[in-house]
Amino acid sequence: MLTGCLAQIEGVVTDKDSGNPVAGAVISIGSNSAYSNGYGLYQLQYLPTGTGVDVLVVNAAGYELKTKSINQYQLNTRMPIDIELRSKIKTER
């Protein structure tokens, strides 16, 4: 059950190998979603807080799908939630 106030999370989506920002990633929790901008920055607003657990889902073209469990009490902390995505394309070194 969702209880409490509404909160927001924000952070940066980057490429795990290069550290470069990932633009156009879709970040979602439940029915709330946002896109990362050209700097990889995103912000999700109007999220319920409480004592449950939500799943943050991040999807971007050319990258593996990433999920992360978020305790709703974390939404009150104003700590950024940065996400590193792994490329589906392997490069030789």
N, C-alpha and C positions, 0 to 999 in steps of 0.2 A: 504494500500500500504506500502511496506517495503522500508524504506529509511535509509540513514546514513551509519555508519561503521559496522564492524563486532566486536562482543564482545564475552565474555565467562562468564559462571557462574560456581560456585563450591560450595560444601557444604558437609554435612554429613547426611546420612539417618540412623535413629535410631528407635528402638522399643519404642513406646509411654509409655508403662508401665514400662519396665525394664531399658530403657536408653541404652541398648546394641546396638552396630552397626548392621545394616542389610546389609549383603553381598549379591551381585548378584541382587540387585534391578535394574530395568530398569527405567531410568530417561529420559524423552524426551520432546522436544518442537518442534512441527512440524515434519519435517523429520530428525532432529538431535536427536541422542540418545547416551546414555552412560550407563555403568554398575557401580554400587558401588563396591568398592573393599572389602577386608576382614576387613577393619577398617570403612566401611560405607562411605568412601570418594568417591565423584564423581566430574567430570568436563565435562561440555558441552562447546564445542568451535564452532567458526564460526557462531555465532548467529547474525542476523541482528538487528540493533538498529533503533530507530525512535520514533514515537509517538503512535504506536498502542499497542494492548494488546495481549499477547500470553498466552497459557495455558501450564503450566508445569504439566506433567503427571508422576506419580511414581507408579510402579507396582512391587510387589514381591510376591513370592509363600508364602502362609499362611497369607497374609496381605490384608487388604481392599485397594482397589484402591484409590489413593489420587490425587486430582487435585488442582492446585493453579494458580490463575491469576497473571501474571507478566506484569507490564507495561514495554514496551521496553526501556524507559528512565532509568529504574532501572539497566539495563544491563551495563550501563556506570559507576556504582558506585563501583564496585569491592567488594560489600558486599556479604558475603556468604549467600546462601539460604539453610538453614538446614530444613530437612523434618522429621517429626515424623509419623510413620506408626502404625496403630492400628491392632493388631492381629485378625484374624478371629476366632481363638480358644480362648474361654473363660476359664480361670483357676479359680478354687474355692479357696477362702482364708479363 
